[in-house]
Amino acid sequence: QVQLVESGGGLVQPGGSLRLSCAASGSIFSIVNMGWYRQVPENGRELVATRTSGGSTNYADSVKGRFTISRDNAKNTVYLQMNSLKPEDTAVYYCYLRGYTNYSQWGDFWGQGTQVTVSS
């Protein structure tokens, strides 16, 4: 119905950078929010960054100043530029979309996740 496909994860050294991408497709009438969450085994899934179609952003305190979220609304794609990466950023990163599938019905949708490992 709605598909989210992530790419760009991998292994990087502390202080390095990665760029995650997520492309949404399927029965999407309009998008309210797109963004990224992450999860490690010890914790629940936590917000990393989100961005509305109008450009409003929300970042976790732990990533402010290091991560930047952007969107290509025409392509229904969201990006996460991650700089100055720390070992604490190691997690599975999940793409997230809240959107309308018709004029009156909305839902939350998730990608399958991409592993980001920050280690020397």
PyRosetta script that sets phi, psi and omega in degrees:
from pyrosetta import init, pose_from_sequence

init()
pose = pose_from_sequence("QVQLVESGGGLVQPGGSLRLSCAASGSIFSIVNMGWYRQVPENGRELVATRTSGGSTNYADSVKGRFTISRDNAKNTVYLQMNSLKPEDTAVYYCYLRGYTNYSQWGDFWGQGTQVTVSS")
pose.set_psi(1, -67.9)
pose.set_omega(1, 171.9)
pose.set_phi(2, -119.3)
pose.set_psi(2, 127.2)
pose.set_omega(2, -179.0)
pose.set_phi(3, -118.3)
pose.set_psi(3, 136.2)
pose.set_omega(3, 175.2)
pose.set_phi(4, -121.5)
pose.set_psi(4, 122.9)
pose.set_omega(4, -177.2)
pose.set_phi(5, -118.7)
pose.set_psi(5, 116.7)
pose.set_omega(5, -178.9)
pose.set_phi(6, -96.0)
pose.set_psi(6, 153.5)
pose.set_omega(6, 173.7)
pose.set_phi(7, -154.2)
pose.set_psi(7, 162.3)
pose.set_omega(7, 173.2)
pose.set_phi(8, 106.6)
pose.set_psi(8, -5.7)
pose.set_omega(8, 177.9)
pose.set_phi(9, -71.3)
pose.set_psi(9, 168.7)
pose.set_omega(9, 179.1)
pose.set_phi(10, 161.9)
pose.set_psi(10, -163.6)
pose.set_omega(10, -179.3)
pose.set_phi(11, -101.7)
pose.set_psi(11, 132.3)
pose.set_omega(11, -179.7)
pose.set_phi(12, -144.8)
pose.set_psi(12, 150.9)
pose.set_omega(12, 177.7)
pose.set_phi(13, -78.5)
pose.set_psi(13, 154.5)
pose.set_omega(13, 173.4)
pose.set_phi(14, -53.3)
pose.set_psi(14, 137.0)
pose.set_omega(14, -176.5)
pose.set_phi(15, 89.5)
pose.set_psi(15, -9.8)
pose.set_omega(15, -179.5)
pose.set_phi(16, -83.8)
pose.set_psi(16, -173.3)
pose.set_omega(16, -174.9)
pose.set_phi(17, -133.9)
pose.set_psi(17, 151.0)
pose.set_omega(17, 170.8)
pose.set_phi(18, -141.9)
pose.set_psi(18, 154.3)
pose.set_omega(18, 175.8)
pose.set_phi(19, -125.5)
pose.set_psi(19, 117.2)
pose.set_omega(19, 177.5)
pose.set_phi(20, -95.0)
pose.set_psi(20, 144.9)
pose.set_omega(20, 176.9)
pose.set_phi(21, -128.3)
pose.set_psi(21, 148.4)
pose.set_omega(21, 176.2)
pose.set_phi(22, -142.5)
pose.set_psi(22, 120.4)
pose.set_omega(22, 179.1)
pose.set_phi(23, -108.2)
pose.set_psi(23, 127.7)
pose.set_omega(23, 179.6)
pose.set_phi(24, -101.7)
pose.set_psi(24, 140.9)
pose.set_omega(24, 177.4)
pose.set_phi(25, -147.9)
pose.set_psi(25, 169.9)
pose.set_omega(25, 179.6)
pose.set_phi(26, 108.5)
pose.set_psi(26, -151.7)
pose.set_omega(26, -173.0)
pose.set_phi(27, -84.9)
pose.set_psi(27, 74.2)
pose.set_omega(27, 179.9)
pose.set_phi(28, -111.2)
pose.set_psi(28, 116.1)
pose.set_omega(28, 176.4)
pose.set_phi(29, -83.5)
pose.set_psi(29, -47.0)
pose.set_omega(29, 175.7)
pose.set_phi(30, -157.5)
pose.set_psi(30, 153.6)
pose.set_omega(30, -177.8)
pose.set_phi(31, -106.9)
pose.set_psi(31, 133.2)
pose.set_omega(31, 174.5)
pose.set_phi(32, -93.0)
pose.set_psi(32, -52.9)
pose.set_omega(32, 179.2)
pose.set_phi(33, -138.6)
pose.set_psi(33, 148.2)
pose.set_omega(33, 164.2)
pose.set_phi(34, -134.4)
pose.set_psi(34, 152.7)
pose.set_omega(34, 178.5)
pose.set_phi(35, 176.6)
pose.set_psi(35, -157.2)
pose.set_omega(35, -172.3)
pose.set_phi(36, -136.2)
pose.set_psi(36, 138.3)
pose.set_omega(36, 169.3)
pose.set_phi(37, -123.0)
pose.set_psi(37, 165.3)
pose.set_omega(37, 177.2)
pose.set_phi(38, -142.6)
pose.set_psi(38, 158.7)
pose.set_omega(38, -176.9)
pose.set_phi(39, -147.9)
pose.set_psi(39, 135.7)
pose.set_omega(39, 169.6)
pose.set_phi(40, -116.6)
pose.set_psi(40, 160.8)
pose.set_omega(40, -175.5)
pose.set_phi(41, -57.4)
pose.set_psi(41, -32.6)
pose.set_omega(41, -175.6)
pose.set_phi(42, -77.6)
pose.set_psi(42, -17.0)
pose.set_omega(42, -171.9)
pose.set_phi(43, -125.1)
pose.set_psi(43, 165.4)
pose.set_omega(43, 168.9)
pose.set_phi(44, -78.3)
pose.set_psi(44, 176.6)
pose.set_omega(44, 178.9)
pose.set_phi(45, -72.2)
pose.set_psi(45, 129.2)
pose.set_omega(45, -176.5)
pose.set_phi(46, -120.6)
pose.set_psi(46, 148.2)
pose.set_omega(46, 177.6)
pose.set_phi(47, -67.2)
pose.set_psi(47, 135.9)
pose.set_omega(47, 172.0)
pose.set_phi(48, -104.3)
pose.set_psi(48, -57.9)
pose.set_omega(48, -179.2)
pose.set_phi(49, -162.6)
pose.set_psi(49, 141.6)
pose.set_omega(49, 173.5)
pose.set_phi(50, -134.5)
pose.set_psi(50, 158.8)
pose.set_omega(50, 179.3)
pose.set_phi(51, -147.0)
pose.set_psi(51, 130.0)
pose.set_omega(51, 177.2)
pose.set_phi(52, -82.3)
pose.set_psi(52, 167.8)
pose.set_omega(52, 176.3)
pose.set_phi(53, -61.7)
pose.set_psi(53, -28.2)
pose.set_omega(53, 177.9)
pose.set_phi(54, -81.5)
pose.set_psi(54, -5.9)
pose.set_omega(54, 175.0)
pose.set_phi(55, 102.2)
pose.set_psi(55, -0.7)
pose.set_omega(55, 176.8)
pose.set_phi(56, -71.0)
pose.set_psi(56, 135.0)
pose.set_omega(56, -176.8)
pose.set_phi(57, -120.7)
pose.set_psi(57, 156.1)
pose.set_omega(57, 177.0)
pose.set_phi(58, -141.7)
pose.set_psi(58, 124.2)
pose.set_omega(58, -178.4)
pose.set_phi(59, -121.4)
pose.set_psi(59, 145.4)
pose.set_omega(59, 167.8)
pose.set_phi(60, -64.9)
pose.set_psi(60, 144.2)
pose.set_omega(60, 179.5)
pose.set_phi(61, -56.7)
pose.set_psi(61, -34.3)
pose.set_omega(61, -175.5)
pose.set_phi(62, -69.0)
pose.set_psi(62, -16.2)
pose.set_omega(62, -177.4)
pose.set_phi(63, -116.2)
pose.set_psi(63, -4.9)
pose.set_omega(63, 179.9)
pose.set_phi(64, -58.8)
pose.set_psi(64, 134.4)
pose.set_omega(64, -178.6)
pose.set_phi(65, 87.1)
pose.set_psi(65, -11.8)
pose.set_omega(65, -179.9)
pose.set_phi(66, -115.9)
pose.set_psi(66, -36.1)
pose.set_omega(66, -177.6)
pose.set_phi(67, -108.0)
pose.set_psi(67, 147.5)
pose.set_omega(67, 176.7)
pose.set_phi(68, -134.3)
pose.set_psi(68, 127.0)
pose.set_omega(68, 177.2)
pose.set_phi(69, -100.5)
pose.set_psi(69, 141.6)
pose.set_omega(69, 176.5)
pose.set_phi(70, -143.8)
pose.set_psi(70, 160.2)
pose.set_omega(70, -179.1)
pose.set_phi(71, -136.5)
pose.set_psi(71, 145.2)
pose.set_omega(71, 166.9)
pose.set_phi(72, -109.2)
pose.set_psi(72, 97.8)
pose.set_omega(72, -173.5)
pose.set_phi(73, -64.1)
pose.set_psi(73, -34.5)
pose.set_omega(73, 180.0)
pose.set_phi(74, -65.2)
pose.set_psi(74, -30.7)
pose.set_omega(74, -178.7)
pose.set_phi(75, -98.7)
pose.set_psi(75, -1.3)
pose.set_omega(75, -175.3)
pose.set_phi(76, 51.6)
pose.set_psi(76, 46.5)
pose.set_omega(76, -176.9)
pose.set_phi(77, -125.3)
pose.set_psi(77, 138.9)
pose.set_omega(77, 176.9)
pose.set_phi(78, -121.9)
pose.set_psi(78, 145.3)
pose.set_omega(78, -178.8)
pose.set_phi(79, -124.7)
pose.set_psi(79, 152.4)
pose.set_omega(79, 172.7)
pose.set_phi(80, -132.2)
pose.set_psi(80, 108.9)
pose.set_omega(80, 174.5)
pose.set_phi(81, -88.0)
pose.set_psi(81, 119.2)
pose.set_omega(81, -176.2)
pose.set_phi(82, -114.3)
pose.set_psi(82, 114.2)
pose.set_omega(82, 179.1)
pose.set_phi(83, -115.8)
pose.set_psi(83, 163.5)
pose.set_omega(83, 178.6)
pose.set_phi(84, 49.8)
pose.set_psi(84, 48.5)
pose.set_omega(84, -174.4)
pose.set_phi(85, -66.5)
pose.set_psi(85, 144.8)
pose.set_omega(85, -179.4)
pose.set_phi(86, -119.0)
pose.set_psi(86, 156.2)
pose.set_omega(86, 175.4)
pose.set_phi(87, -54.9)
pose.set_psi(87, -31.5)
pose.set_omega(87, 179.2)
pose.set_phi(88, -66.4)
pose.set_psi(88, -14.3)
pose.set_omega(88, 176.7)
pose.set_phi(89, -80.8)
pose.set_psi(89, -8.0)
pose.set_omega(89, 179.5)
pose.set_phi(90, -60.7)
pose.set_psi(90, 124.7)
pose.set_omega(90, -177.1)
pose.set_phi(91, -176.8)
pose.set_psi(91, 171.6)
pose.set_omega(91, 165.6)
pose.set_phi(92, -89.2)
pose.set_psi(92, 125.5)
pose.set_omega(92, -178.4)
pose.set_phi(93, -101.3)
pose.set_psi(93, 130.4)
pose.set_omega(93, -176.4)
pose.set_phi(94, -115.5)
pose.set_psi(94, 129.5)
pose.set_omega(94, 171.7)
pose.set_phi(95, -75.5)
pose.set_psi(95, 143.9)
pose.set_omega(95, -175.9)
pose.set_phi(96, -133.5)
pose.set_psi(96, 141.1)
pose.set_omega(96, 175.3)
pose.set_phi(97, -140.1)
pose.set_psi(97, 131.6)
pose.set_omega(97, 166.8)
pose.set_phi(98, -114.0)
pose.set_psi(98, 123.0)
pose.set_omega(98, -176.5)
pose.set_phi(99, -156.6)
pose.set_psi(99, 169.8)
pose.set_omega(99, 176.4)
pose.set_phi(100, -92.7)
pose.set_psi(100, 131.8)
pose.set_omega(100, 174.5)
pose.set_phi(101, -95.3)
pose.set_psi(101, -12.6)
pose.set_omega(101, 168.4)
pose.set_phi(102, -155.1)
pose.set_psi(102, -167.4)
pose.set_omega(102, -174.6)
pose.set_phi(103, -65.0)
pose.set_psi(103, -25.2)
pose.set_omega(103, -171.8)
pose.set_phi(104, -126.5)
pose.set_psi(104, -6.0)
pose.set_omega(104, -175.6)
pose.set_phi(105, -115.4)
pose.set_psi(105, 128.6)
pose.set_omega(105, 175.4)
pose.set_phi(106, -124.3)
pose.set_psi(106, 161.5)
pose.set_omega(106, 178.2)
pose.set_phi(107, -155.3)
pose.set_psi(107, 167.6)
pose.set_omega(107, 174.2)
pose.set_phi(108, -105.0)
pose.set_psi(108, 135.3)
pose.set_omega(108, -176.0)
pose.set_phi(109, -131.8)
pose.set_psi(109, 147.4)
pose.set_omega(109, -173.9)
pose.set_phi(110, -132.0)
pose.set_psi(110, 143.5)
pose.set_omega(110, 169.0)
pose.set_phi(111, -78.5)
pose.set_psi(111, 177.0)
pose.set_omega(111, -177.9)
pose.set_phi(112, -84.9)
pose.set_psi(112, -10.2)
pose.set_omega(112, 175.7)
pose.set_phi(113, 99.3)
pose.set_psi(113, 149.8)
pose.set_omega(113, 175.2)
pose.set_phi(114, -135.5)
pose.set_psi(114, 135.0)
pose.set_omega(114, -175.0)
pose.set_phi(115, -80.5)
pose.set_psi(115, 130.2)
pose.set_omega(115, 170.7)
pose.set_phi(116, -117.9)
pose.set_psi(116, 122.5)
pose.set_omega(116, 179.8)
pose.set_phi(117, -122.6)
pose.set_psi(117, 123.9)
pose.set_omega(117, 179.6)
pose.set_phi(118, -114.0)
pose.set_psi(118, 110.2)
pose.set_omega(118, -173.7)
pose.set_phi(119, -157.7)
pose.set_psi(119, 145.1)
pose.set_omega(119, 174.0)
pose.set_phi(120, -95.8)
pose.dump_pdb("model.pdb")
